[in-house]
Amino acid sequence: MLAPARFCPMTELPITLAPETLRDADAIEKLHRRTFGPGRFSRTAFRLREQAEHDLSLSFTAHVGTMMVGSVRLTPIAIGTNPALLLGPLTVEPPFRSVGIGARLMDVSMEAAKAAGHKLIVLVGDAPYYSRFGFKHVPPGRIVMPGPVDPARLLVAELADGAFDGVSGPARGIAQAGHAAVSA
């Protein structure tokens, strides 16, 4: 007779986070294709990403062994005349969701942005997920995106107290001299 099955908790996955490199571009594009599909090109946030290249020093990948399972990118933008970063896409392979990989990517990218002197990060996403990282709703009309966006999904995080005070205007992508960047 077989013994009854017992619940055995899964051990923690050995996740490695690393700054994105030029060699990662193809794998990240395939990851985006699988997780977001062709509709990703029509999103308003993509319009901003077309205007500027993401910053490799602020963009990270997650690996389990040699397999890339996640990615986050930060792209320099301006809101009116104020510098900021656009976070996204943040993506994790579906079988690896809900184990903390997205949160670890968020933490490392936000820490890198703060260490580099950035003060604001904007994203279009789900407030219940991103609020734990300090993101709050942007008051209506404060940021004008280059296309339609659900106001409930336009979020901002201050990396320095009061950094969003008085900031308003159209969002546009900007190039930053001296930063390693790549578009994909």
Residue pairs with C-beta under 8 A, 6 or more apart in sequence:
13 64
13 96
13 99
13 101
14 64
14 65
15 62
15 63
15 64
15 69
15 100
15 101
15 104
16 62
16 63
16 64
17 60
17 61
17 62
17 63
17 104
17 105
17 108
18 60
18 61
18 63
19 56
19 57
19 59
19 60
19 61
19 112
20 28
20 54
20 56
20 59
20 60
20 61
20 71
20 73
20 182
21 56
22 56
22 182
24 61
24 68
24 71
25 182
25 184
27 61
27 68
28 61
28 68
28 71
28 184
29 184
31 68
31 70
31 71
31 91
31 93
32 40
32 71
32 89
32 91
34 93
35 91
35 92
35 93
35 94
36 89
36 91
40 46
40 89
43 124
43 147
44 124
44 145
44 146
44 147
44 148
44 149
45 86
45 88
45 89
45 123
45 124
45 145
45 149
47 145
47 146
47 147
48 75
48 77
48 86
48 145
48 146
48 171
48 172
48 173
49 75
49 86
49 88
49 173
49 183
50 173
50 183
51 77
51 146
51 172
51 173
51 174
52 75
52 76
52 77
52 173
52 174
52 175
52 181
53 75
53 175
53 181
53 182
53 183
54 73
54 74
54 75
54 181
54 182
54 183
54 184
55 74
55 75
55 76
55 85
55 176
55 179
55 180
55 181
56 179
56 180
56 181
56 182
57 112
57 116
57 179
57 180
58 73
58 74
58 85
58 109
58 112
58 113
58 116
58 118
59 71
59 72
59 73
59 74
59 109
60 71
60 72
60 105
60 108
60 109
60 112
61 68
61 70
61 71
62 68
62 69
62 70
62 71
62 92
62 101
62 104
62 105
63 69
64 96
69 92
69 93
69 96
69 101
70 90
70 91
70 92
70 93
70 96
70 101
70 102
70 105
71 89
71 90
71 91
71 105
72 87
72 88
72 89
72 90
72 91
72 102
72 105
72 106
72 108
72 109
73 87
73 88
73 89
74 85
74 86
74 87
74 109
74 112
74 113
74 121
75 85
75 86
75 173
76 83
76 84
76 85
76 86
76 173
76 174
76 175
76 176
76 179
77 83
77 84
77 85
77 86
77 122
77 171
77 172
77 173
77 174
78 84
78 171
78 172
78 174
79 120
79 122
79 143
79 167
79 168
79 169
79 170
79 171
80 167
80 168
80 169
80 170
81 169
82 120
82 167
82 169
83 118
83 119
83 120
83 174
84 118
84 119
84 120
84 121
84 122
84 156
84 167
84 171
85 113
85 118
85 120
85 121
85 122
86 121
86 122
86 123
86 171
86 173
87 106
87 109
87 121
87 122
87 123
88 123
88 124
88 125
90 102
90 105
90 106
90 125
92 101
92 102
92 105
102 129
103 132
103 133
106 130
106 133
107 133
110 121
110 133
110 134
110 157
110 159
113 121
113 159
114 159
114 160
118 159
119 158
119 159
119 160
119 163
120 156
120 157
120 158
120 159
120 163
120 164
120 167
121 135
121 156
121 157
121 159
122 138
122 143
122 154
122 155
122 156
122 171
123 130
123 135
123 155
124 145
124 149
124 150
124 153
124 154
124 155
125 135
125 153
125 155
126 153
127 135
127 136
127 137
127 152
127 153
127 155
130 155
130 157
131 155
133 157
134 157
134 158
135 155
135 156
135 157
136 155
136 156
136 157
137 151
137 152
137 154
137 155
138 151
138 154
138 155
138 156
140 151
141 168
142 167
142 168
143 154
143 156
143 168
143 169
143 170
143 171
144 169
144 170
144 171
145 154
145 171
146 170
146 171
146 172
156 164
158 164
175 181
